[in-house]
Amino acid sequence: MNIVVVGTGYVGLVTGVALAHIGHRVTCVDVDEEKVKQMGRGISPIYEPGIETLMKENMEANRLFFTTDGARAYREADVIYIAVGTPENEDGSANLTYIYQAVKDIASSVTKDVIVVTKSTVPVGTNHEMQRMFQQLAPHVRIDVVSNPEFLREGSAIYDTFHGDRIVIGADDERAAAVVAHIHRPFGIPIFQTDIRSAEMIKYASNAFLATKISFINEIANICEKVGADIEQVAAGMGMDQRIGSSFLRAGIGYGGSCFPKDTKALAKIAANIDHDFELLKAVIEVNNKQQRKLIEKARERFGHIQGKKIAILGLSFKPNTDDMREAASLVIARELVAEQAIVVAYDPIAINKAKAVLPKEVIYASHVEEALKDADAAMILTEWDEFRQLDLSIYVKQMKTPIIFDGRNCYALEDVKKYAIEYYSIGRKP
Ligand code: UGA
């Protein structure tokens, strides 16, 4: 099977590499020449554990190729996966410019029948619109559109691709669905076949539900702090109920990344467009916005004002094992600290380069934890990197002016912290 993947962001690159790994011939297309050159040398433009090993292995086996020549790749393709971005418009809706551009490019190049698989997250109805455009722009060939939403997580994208819970295939045409199911069968993951609109909705509903779980547990955490309960205990006790499940009950400073913030807003907008006020989802978003500022509130309560205080920020990316800064809590927190004229020294194991482009210019960067903590009035932990979780707690006492920790990710057990002269504020637990 000759497969082409359009777009080499997280989803596109991981999809391309994984499909090559299970034996298909895959060509990844991107408009960015520099990026394509880099990938051609086996260098991944995204930080993702394990991806470069798989890239090199499959390039050497002549199964994985990278090109900017979309037209040629489309002409030779049996199946084309669209994995371009659907960023957020100002009004919260999904921007489909790149999707429709890909449709036009494909339509003007293909000379034989082809199946187009949409991996990008798109509002309900988009795949049908794409189908309509293909019929209009390329009436000489048969193009079947199939929805195949992606559920991988950044940082464990390779693992998730090979060990996912389900592969969703939404299609109007049985034959096209069968071809796509056949392509994915070697993954050995259950395949859920459905209609196109339901497949599109499964993606949004899944992300919105997970975001809801996070905002819910964060609100419970906020209440726990006030009533003297411990959120870690509460989440563990709740999670034992299989109807609830134990995952996505980690309280903290809210969700970030390129998916939950964007997809929750897009779904609220989809609902609004049909005059449905999705109140629950709007509350989930609002709770998350507030939660991202939780540590600032705690610091204000503790210090009165933060002006002139030296604050060490540990962790900048929106979660561990990625250098992705999109919608990271660190953006909100660093901006607010700088606005209040605190001295901000930040450290992250891998996201510093990306952070420099998006954080306020006043932020100072440290090259290791000790340097960041040196003489600090307080530390704020924003990302639960293993490096921080496994840190010898005496380092805080040795390095800081006053060992005060505001832990936004509950990295330490309360009984461990108690052994040191550390003032410790975390989420949903007594100080
Ligand atoms: C998320 C979904 O988990 C994937 O299934 C989906 O494919 C992806 O979005 C997407 O739509 O492309 P991702 O954004 O990579 O994946 O990261 P997650 O691991 O889900 O974490 C998202 C955010 O939620 C992070 O900021 C994380 O810190 C936060 N989170 C997660 C919590 O605060 N508590 C939790 O219990 C879990």
Boltz pocket constraint, residues with backbone or C-beta under 6 A from the ligand:
constraints:
  - pocket:
      binder: B
      contacts: [[A, 121], [A, 150], [A, 151], [A, 152], [A, 153], [A, 154], [A, 155], [A, 207], [A, 210], [A, 214], [A, 247], [A, 248], [A, 249], [A, 250], [A, 251], [A, 252], [A, 253], [A, 254], [A, 255], [A, 256], [A, 257], [A, 258], [A, 259], [A, 260], [A, 318], [A, 319]]
      max_distance: 6.0
